[in-house]
Amino acid sequence: MAQDKYWDGTKWVPISASYEEFTTHKAEDAIHLATGTANAITILTGSDYTYGQFKQLRFKAVANNTGNVTINVDGKGIVPALKFDGTQLAAGAIKANKIYDWYYDTASGGRFFLIAKASGTAVVGDVLAGKPFSNDDGEQIGTMPNRGSVGTQNLTSQNAQYVIPAGYHNGLGKVQATYEAGRPMQMGTFNGASPVLTITGLPFTPIRVMFFNTNGYDWWGLAEKTTPSPNTWKMVWWNVSNGATVVKLSDPVSWTANGFTLPNVYVPNTIGTWIAFG
């Protein structure tokens, strides 16, 4: 009996051969439902799928893979399934209910390669936590912490540091250095002929007082606070030079509400200047 044929435009093709081509194409083009396990995937095409160079395969996954993946189509044998670049699929690269396209490669010794639908080098730590993205490992979920604004971080001492936490920042946070304001200072004059130097009315409590002559004899001195409580003072240095005469004064009394009183400041015929430092 003669075999039925059809004209394809260039030649007569046996219908049986055409049907074989049709079923092969159907096996490649149809979306199949995967079975097996998460990592050992089984596909039944309902046709006679063959492992040939660049033969395509498409299926819908039913589970997330947890490690290296293999595919067995129509019982033709277990074949390693790899990324497009030839490396192993990472855990989670295949996700349940997602559709994946593959091609078979004989040149590599018989491997299925995932046809990449996305590319890039971003990893989960590069993308905000909870935000989905895709790379050549498939769909991923970002893990980068969203710090928002860290507010204002004050540095109040020399060499202080603020460690910037890893993650996304919205640009509203800031680090500012707060330095101690310049110490207050006030000065005045007194009559060096008076036996007592009294300083009152300062808007601050000084920690040291310097005094010296404005004209006449050479003399100078410095009194300094030594303890915060009780408020005691000590004469750091004091010198009066009048020919061969050098006088060292005793320590001053405490600072009181009425001011600083230094006894025995007595250099005749001089005008003194004092400077109080906070």
One Martini backbone bead per residue (centre of mass of N, CA, C, O) as a GRO file, in nm:
protein
  278
    1MET     BB    1   0.097   0.036   0.022
    2ALA     BB    2   0.066   0.353  -0.011
    3GLN     BB    3   0.197   0.640   0.117
    4ASP     BB    4   0.109   0.910   0.271
    5LYS     BB    5   0.121   1.252   0.147
    6TYR     BB    6   0.274   1.585   0.150
    7TRP     BB    7   0.303   1.920   0.042
    8ASP     BB    8   0.563   2.169   0.150
    9GLY     BB    9   0.669   2.320  -0.142
   10THR     BB   10   0.927   2.107  -0.224
   11LYS     BB   11   0.802   1.835  -0.104
   12TRP     BB   12   0.737   1.508  -0.022
   13VAL     BB   13   0.574   1.411   0.284
   14PRO     BB   14   0.536   1.196   0.515
   15ILE     BB   15   0.299   1.173   0.751
   16SER     BB   16   0.457   1.021   0.970
   17ALA     BB   17   0.690   1.226   0.986
   18SER     BB   18   0.517   1.469   1.057
   19TYR     BB   19   0.411   1.355   1.324
   20GLU     BB   20   0.682   1.333   1.463
   21GLU     BB   21   0.749   1.634   1.451
   22PHE     BB   22   0.501   1.725   1.607
   23THR     BB   23   0.554   1.575   1.875
   24THR     BB   24   0.827   1.701   1.926
   25HIS     BB   25   0.730   1.994   1.933
   26LYS     BB   26   0.528   1.955   2.162
   27ALA     BB   27   0.737   1.875   2.378
   28GLU     BB   28   0.886   2.155   2.363
   29ASP     BB   29   0.637   2.373   2.375
   30ALA     BB   30   0.516   2.268   2.609
   31ILE     BB   31   0.373   2.279   2.932
   32HIS     BB   32   0.496   2.114   3.201
   33LEU     BB   33   0.450   1.905   3.480
   34ALA     BB   34   0.616   1.859   3.748
   35THR     BB   35   0.788   1.604   3.918
   36GLY     BB   36   0.891   1.452   4.199
   37THR     BB   37   1.133   1.653   4.321
   38ALA     BB   38   1.297   1.937   4.396
   39ASN     BB   39   1.583   1.803   4.265
   40ALA     BB   40   1.423   1.552   4.120
   41ILE     BB   41   1.309   1.590   3.812
   42THR     BB   42   0.999   1.505   3.645
   43ILE     BB   43   0.909   1.440   3.294
   44LEU     BB   44   0.593   1.419   3.112
   45THR     BB   45   0.499   1.466   2.772
   46GLY     BB   46   0.343   1.231   2.588
   47SER     BB   47   0.603   1.182   2.429
   48ASP     BB   48   0.907   1.151   2.224
   49TYR     BB   49   1.157   1.250   2.387
   50THR     BB   50   1.478   1.383   2.301
   51TYR     BB   51   1.826   1.396   2.334
   52GLY     BB   52   1.921   1.702   2.186
   53GLN     BB   53   2.056   1.951   2.032
   54PHE     BB   54   1.874   2.221   2.152
   55LYS     BB   55   1.660   2.105   2.308
   56GLN     BB   56   1.358   2.187   2.445
   57LEU     BB   57   1.225   2.289   2.779
   58ARG     BB   58   0.907   2.305   2.960
   59PHE     BB   59   0.818   2.398   3.306
   60LYS     BB   60   0.636   2.348   3.607
   61ALA     BB   61   0.692   2.400   3.922
   62VAL     BB   62   0.638   2.242   4.266
   63ALA     BB   63   0.924   2.334   4.388
   64ASN     BB   64   1.181   2.419   4.586
   65ASN     BB   65   1.498   2.421   4.567
   66THR     BB   66   1.796   2.293   4.777
   67GLY     BB   67   1.982   2.213   4.523
   68ASN     BB   68   2.086   2.017   4.313
   69VAL     BB   69   1.982   1.948   3.972
   70THR     BB   70   1.755   1.719   3.805
   71ILE     BB   71   1.654   1.564   3.483
   72ASN     BB   72   1.369   1.355   3.371
   73VAL     BB   73   1.271   1.255   3.045
   74ASP     BB   74   1.074   0.998   2.974
   75GLY     BB   75   1.303   0.803   3.095
   76LYS     BB   76   1.600   0.887   2.951
   77GLY     BB   77   1.739   1.025   3.198
   78ILE     BB   78   1.969   1.168   3.407
   79VAL     BB   79   2.009   1.531   3.420
   80PRO     BB   80   2.183   1.792   3.456
   81ALA     BB   81   2.108   2.115   3.606
   82LEU     BB   82   2.191   2.442   3.488
   83LYS     BB   83   2.318   2.717   3.440
   84PHE     BB   84   2.411   2.910   3.177
   85ASP     BB   85   2.728   2.905   3.294
   86GLY     BB   86   2.751   2.597   3.439
   87THR     BB   87   2.638   2.625   3.714
   88GLN     BB   88   2.494   2.577   3.994
   89LEU     BB   89   2.208   2.581   4.154
   90ALA     BB   90   2.062   2.753   4.375
   91ALA     BB   91   1.889   2.782   4.635
   92GLY     BB   92   1.576   2.888   4.498
   93ALA     BB   93   1.590   2.911   4.182
   94ILE     BB   94   1.351   2.719   4.214
   95LYS     BB   95   0.998   2.777   4.194
   96ALA     BB   96   0.697   2.744   4.273
   97ASN     BB   97   0.488   2.799   3.990
   98LYS     BB   98   0.717   2.824   3.788
   99ILE     BB   99   0.852   2.895   3.469
  100TYR     BB  100   1.086   2.692   3.270
  101ASP     BB  101   1.368   2.720   3.050
  102TRP     BB  102   1.534   2.481   2.834
  103TYR     BB  103   1.846   2.328   2.718
  104TYR     BB  104   2.013   2.093   2.531
  105ASP     BB  105   2.360   1.960   2.570
  106THR     BB  106   2.602   1.758   2.421
  107ALA     BB  107   2.886   1.902   2.443
  108SER     BB  108   2.878   1.875   2.778
  109GLY     BB  109   2.758   1.563   2.814
  110GLY     BB  110   2.473   1.628   2.904
  111ARG     BB  111   2.275   1.914   2.944
  112PHE     BB  112   2.081   2.136   3.128
  113PHE     BB  113   1.991   2.476   3.048
  114LEU     BB  114   1.913   2.772   3.170
  115ILE     BB  115   1.719   3.022   3.050
  116ALA     BB  116   1.780   3.339   3.070
  117LYS     BB  117   1.571   3.624   3.208
  118ALA     BB  118   1.814   3.721   3.384
  119SER     BB  119   2.060   3.965   3.495
  120GLY     BB  120   2.336   3.991   3.719
  121THR     BB  121   2.510   4.084   4.046
  122ALA     BB  122   2.295   4.095   4.234
  123VAL     BB  123   2.220   4.056   4.573
  124VAL     BB  124   2.039   4.038   4.855
  125GLY     BB  125   2.225   4.264   5.001
  126ASP     BB  126   2.152   4.493   4.763
  127VAL     BB  127   1.851   4.465   4.862
  128LEU     BB  128   1.577   4.534   4.994
  129ALA     BB  129   1.390   4.424   5.225
  130GLY     BB  130   1.132   4.239   5.055
  131LYS     BB  131   1.249   4.278   4.767
  132PRO     BB  132   1.207   4.187   4.454
  133PHE     BB  133   1.431   4.000   4.231
  134SER     BB  134   1.657   3.944   3.948
  135ASN     BB  135   1.876   3.689   3.838
  136ASP     BB  136   2.069   3.412   3.742
  137ASP     BB  137   1.911   3.270   4.004
  138GLY     BB  138   1.657   3.431   3.992
  139GLU     BB  139   1.437   3.478   4.223
  140GLN     BB  140   1.450   3.733   4.478
  141ILE     BB  141   1.515   3.850   4.820
  142GLY     BB  142   1.582   4.103   4.998
  143THR     BB  143   1.813   4.207   5.299
  144MET     BB  144   1.843   4.500   5.325
  145PRO     BB  145   1.846   4.731   5.550
  146ASN     BB  146   1.616   4.983   5.665
  147ARG     BB  147   1.719   5.283   5.822
  148GLY     BB  148   1.661   5.544   5.710
  149SER     BB  149   1.686   5.746   5.981
  150VAL     BB  150   1.944   5.816   6.231
  151GLY     BB  151   1.955   6.098   6.271
  152THR     BB  152   2.130   6.263   6.529
  153GLN     BB  153   2.481   6.249   6.572
  154ASN     BB  154   2.680   6.312   6.852
  155LEU     BB  155   2.996   6.473   6.890
  156THR     BB  156   3.171   6.557   7.213
  157SER     BB  157   3.460   6.444   7.138
  158GLN     BB  158   3.764   6.373   7.080
  159ASN     BB  159   3.769   6.110   6.850
  160ALA     BB  160   3.496   6.052   6.798
  161GLN     BB  161   3.250   5.793   6.706
  162TYR     BB  162   3.040   5.672   6.427
  163VAL     BB  163   2.879   5.383   6.342
  164ILE     BB  164   2.770   5.288   6.039
  165PRO     BB  165   2.515   5.119   5.945
  166ALA     BB  166   2.414   4.883   5.760
  167GLY     BB  167   2.249   5.003   5.470
  168TYR     BB  168   1.977   5.196   5.416
  169HIS     BB  169   1.967   5.551   5.342
  170ASN     BB  170   1.772   5.859   5.309
  171GLY     BB  171   1.964   6.128   5.391
  172LEU     BB  172   1.863   6.253   5.691
  173GLY     BB  173   2.103   6.192   5.831
  174LYS     BB  174   2.346   6.290   6.094
  175VAL     BB  175   2.672   6.424   6.175
  176GLN     BB  176   2.777   6.597   6.475
  177ALA     BB  177   2.989   6.840   6.614
  178THR     BB  178   3.039   6.918   6.965
  179TYR     BB  179   3.183   7.191   7.102
  180GLU     BB  180   3.330   7.359   7.327
  181ALA     BB  181   3.308   7.647   7.435
  182GLY     BB  182   3.457   7.914   7.492
  183ARG     BB  183   3.612   8.048   7.737
  184PRO     BB  184   3.569   8.266   7.969
  185MET     BB  185   3.643   8.628   7.993
  186GLN     BB  186   3.784   8.872   8.230
  187MET     BB  187   3.867   9.225   8.294
  188GLY     BB  188   4.074   9.440   8.511
  189THR     BB  189   4.128   9.686   8.766
  190PHE     BB  190   4.369   9.794   9.024
  191ASN     BB  191   4.498   9.901   9.328
  192GLY     BB  192   4.820   9.832   9.427
  193ALA     BB  193   4.790   9.980   9.719
  194SER     BB  194   4.613   9.762   9.793
  195PRO     BB  195   4.586   9.485  10.015
  196VAL     BB  196   4.330   9.407   9.824
  197LEU     BB  197   4.192   9.169   9.597
  198THR     BB  198   3.876   9.235   9.432
  199ILE     BB  199   3.636   9.018   9.264
  200THR     BB  200   3.328   9.108   9.103
  201GLY     BB  201   3.046   9.026   8.894
  202LEU     BB  202   3.068   8.769   8.756
  203PRO     BB  203   2.914   8.541   8.510
  204PHE     BB  204   3.140   8.355   8.638
  205THR     BB  205   3.340   8.089   8.747
  206PRO     BB  206   3.653   8.076   8.807
  207ILE     BB  207   3.984   7.896   8.771
  208ARG     BB  208   4.152   8.167   8.709
  209VAL     BB  209   4.395   8.426   8.816
  210MET     BB  210   4.542   8.711   8.673
  211PHE     BB  211   4.821   8.931   8.768
  212PHE     BB  212   4.942   9.275   8.700
  213ASN     BB  213   5.127   9.530   8.604
  214THR     BB  214   5.101   9.849   8.438
  215ASN     BB  215   5.302  10.006   8.630
  216GLY     BB  216   5.622  10.012   8.729
  217TYR     BB  217   5.655   9.753   8.882
  218ASP     BB  218   5.753   9.414   8.886
  219TRP     BB  219   5.449   9.215   8.869
  220TRP     BB  220   5.307   8.883   8.940
  221GLY     BB  221   5.023   8.644   8.903
  222LEU     BB  222   4.872   8.308   9.001
  223ALA     BB  223   4.549   8.180   9.047
  224GLU     BB  224   4.415   7.846   9.134
  225LYS     BB  225   4.196   7.606   9.105
  226THR     BB  226   4.187   7.276   9.270
  227THR     BB  227   3.878   7.235   9.364
  228PRO     BB  228   3.536   7.200   9.351
  229SER     BB  229   3.511   7.051   9.650
  230PRO     BB  230   3.614   7.267   9.790
  231ASN     BB  231   3.665   7.607   9.708
  232THR     BB  232   3.992   7.604   9.625
  233TRP     BB  233   4.308   7.778   9.637
  234LYS     BB  234   4.617   7.858   9.453
  235MET     BB  235   4.939   7.970   9.443
  236VAL     BB  236   5.138   7.938   9.179
  237TRP     BB  237   5.241   8.245   9.134
  238TRP     BB  238   5.472   8.496   9.278
  239ASN     BB  239   5.606   8.830   9.197
  240VAL     BB  240   5.832   9.074   9.347
  241SER     BB  241   6.029   9.336   9.203
  242ASN     BB  242   6.249   9.532   9.431
  243GLY     BB  243   6.522   9.482   9.352
  244ALA     BB  244   6.590   9.243   9.607
  245THR     BB  245   6.280   9.198   9.623
  246VAL     BB  246   6.094   8.893   9.713
  247VAL     BB  247   5.747   8.798   9.701
  248LYS     BB  248   5.546   8.545   9.863
  249LEU     BB  249   5.235   8.452   9.862
  250SER     BB  250   4.965   8.337   9.983
  251ASP     BB  251   4.698   8.170   9.973
  252PRO     BB  252   4.393   8.203   9.881
  253VAL     BB  253   4.082   8.230   9.900
  254SER     BB  254   3.775   8.169   9.835
  255TRP     BB  255   3.514   8.156   9.634
  256THR     BB  256   3.245   8.377   9.632
  257ALA     BB  257   2.968   8.566   9.593
  258ASN     BB  258   3.171   8.825   9.607
  259GLY     BB  259   3.430   8.674   9.521
  260PHE     BB  260   3.766   8.748   9.485
  261THR     BB  261   4.018   8.722   9.750
  262LEU     BB  262   4.339   8.885   9.778
  263PRO     BB  263   4.574   8.903   9.992
  264ASN     BB  264   4.849   9.116  10.005
  265VAL     BB  265   4.816   9.321   9.773
  266TYR     BB  266   5.119   9.520   9.787
  267VAL     BB  267   5.200   9.787   9.560
  268PRO     BB  268   5.320  10.071   9.542
  269ASN     BB  269   5.237  10.282   9.291
  270THR     BB  270   5.017  10.093   9.140
  271ILE     BB  271   4.864   9.935   8.854
  272GLY     BB  272   4.635   9.680   8.817
  273THR     BB  273   4.577   9.364   8.642
  274TRP     BB  274   4.299   9.150   8.568
  275ILE     BB  275   4.236   8.793   8.483
  276ALA     BB  276   3.953   8.596   8.418
  277PHE     BB  277   3.899   8.239   8.400
  278GLY     BB  278   3.661   7.976   8.305
   0.00000   0.00000   0.00000
